[in-house]
Amino acid sequence: LGAQPPLGTNKNVTMMKSAILSALVASAAAFAPAPVARVESSLSYAKELESMTGVSNEVGGKVWDPLGLSDYVPTDWARRAELSNGRSAMLATVGYFFPAIFGTFDSSDVTTTDP
């Protein structure tokens, strides 16, 4: 068996520096942003939905419609129906919790039978 060169030789130092440099480059490449291809929508309602309130860059310029319901109903009508149903649900929630928190009113003067 031959004698091994000492650890401080130029060949060992160069290989160690190369290994460290390649590890740094690989770790920096891991955090580089990946290119994202822009997908164009070919849906029939896409132009109408782009101008709606709520469509912005924060949501990617898209509308959440996984079932494609806007192909079957006008989007303006669906928007109004959603607001109306949401308000009804909020009022129903208040009607459910109000008696539990504050109690009920005296209703001795209210009858439940028709006159």
Protein Blocks (a to p, Z undefined) as FASTA:
>chain_A
ZZdddfkbmklmmmmmmmmmmmmmmmmmmmpccdddddddfbfklmmmmmpghiafknoo
pacdfkommmmpcfklmmmmmmmmmmmmmmmmmmmmmmmmnopadfklbcfbdZZ
